[in-house]
Amino acid sequence: MAYVISDDCISCGACAAACPVEAISEGAEHYEINPDVCIECGACAAECPVEAPKAP
């Protein structure tokens, strides 16, 4: 399962910049991860200052 971004997201974009497969984009409320593209590498979680991306 792909990572998901919680409502803790502050929309800073650090996760999107860190994603090697460009699976993260800005959504209506906060950044979102496309589950069909996510490779579950954890790069987004490592860069997030508020730990919004969560492992499945």
KEKE-3310 file (N, C-alpha, C; in steps of 0.2 Angstrom, whole numbers, plus 5000, padded with zeros to 4 digits):
npx = (5004:5002:5010:5001:4996:4993:4981:4989:4998:5006:5007:5020:5028:5039:5039:5035:5045:5055:5051:5055:5048:5038:5025:5018:5007:5000:4985:4967:4965:4978:4994:4994:4996:4998:4992:4994:5006:5016:5030:5033:5044:5048:5054:5047:5042:5054:5058:5048:5043:5033:5029:5019:5017:5012:5016:5009)
npy = (4994:5011:5026:5038:5055:5064:5074:5083:5089:5103:5109:5112:5107:5100:5086:5083:5087:5078:5066:5053:5048:5057:5056:5064:5077:5094:5095:5099:5102:5098:5092:5077:5059:5050:5034:5024:5027:5029:5021:5017:5021:5029:5042:5054:5054:5055:5068:5077:5090:5089:5076:5071:5062:5045:5028:5013)
npz = (5000:4997:5004:5014:5016:5030:5039:5046:5038:5032:5020:5014:5004:5005:5004:4992:4984:4988:4983:4972:4962:4958:4964:4972:4974:4975:4983:4986:5000:5006:5003:4992:4989:4975:4974:4964:4959:4969:4976:4989:4996:5006:5006:5006:5019:5027:5024:5028:5039:5049:5050:5042:5031:5031:5033:5026)
capx = (5000:5005:5010:4996:4997:4988:4979:4994:5001:5006:5008:5026:5030:5046:5038:5034:5052:5059:5048:5059:5044:5034:5019:5015:5005:4996:4978:4963:4966:4985:4997:4992:5000:4995:4994:4996:5013:5020:5034:5034:5052:5049:5058:5043:5042:5060:5059:5042:5044:5028:5028:5012:5016:5012:5017:5003)
capy = (5000:5018:5031:5043:5061:5065:5081:5086:5092:5111:5111:5116:5105:5096:5079:5082:5088:5072:5060:5051:5046:5062:5053:5069:5084:5098:5094:5104:5103:5098:5088:5070:5054:5045:5027:5021:5029:5028:5015:5016:5022:5033:5048:5059:5054:5057:5075:5080:5092:5087:5069:5070:5055:5039:5021:5009)
capz = (5000:4996:5009:5014:5020:5035:5039:5049:5032:5032:5013:5013:4998:5006:5003:4984:4981:4989:4980:4966:4956:4957:4966:4976:4971:4979:4983:4988:5007:5008:4997:4991:4986:4970:4976:4958:4957:4975:4977:4996:4997:5012:5005:5008:5027:5030:5023:5031:5046:5054:5050:5039:5027:5035:5030:5026)
cpx = (5004:5005:5004:4998:4992:4986:4984:4998:5001:5008:5014:5030:5037:5045:5038:5041:5056:5057:5052:5054:5038:5026:5015:5013:5001:4988:4974:4964:4974:4988:4994:4996:4996:4997:4996:5003:5018:5023:5036:5041:5053:5052:5054:5043:5048:5061:5053:5044:5039:5026:5021:5012:5017:5013:5010:5002)
cpy = (5006:5022:5035:5049:5063:5072:5086:5090:5100:5113:5115:5113:5100:5089:5078:5083:5082:5066:5059:5049:5051:5060:5058:5075:5088:5097:5100:5107:5103:5093:5080:5066:5050:5038:5023:5022:5028:5021:5013:5016:5025:5040:5054:5060:5057:5065:5079:5083:5091:5080:5067:5063:5049:5033:5017:5005)
cpz = (5000:5003:5008:5018:5024:5035:5043:5044:5033:5025:5011:5007:4999:5003:4995:4981:4982:4986:4973:4960:4955:4958:4970:4973:4976:4978:4986:4996:5009:5002:4998:4988:4981:4972:4970:4956:4963:4975:4984:4998:5004:5012:5008:5016:5030:5029:5026:5038:5051:5053:5047:5035:5032:5031:5031:5032)
residu = (MET:ALA:TYR:VAL:ILE:SER:ASP:ASP:CYS:ILE:SER:CYS:GLY:ALA:CYS:ALA:ALA:ALA:CYS:PRO:VAL:GLU:ALA:ILE:SER:GLU:GLY:ALA:GLU:HIS:TYR:GLU:ILE:ASN:PRO:ASP:VAL:CYS:ILE:GLU:CYS:GLY:ALA:CYS:ALA:ALA:GLU:CYS:PRO:VAL:GLU:ALA:PRO:LYS:ALA:PRO)
# end
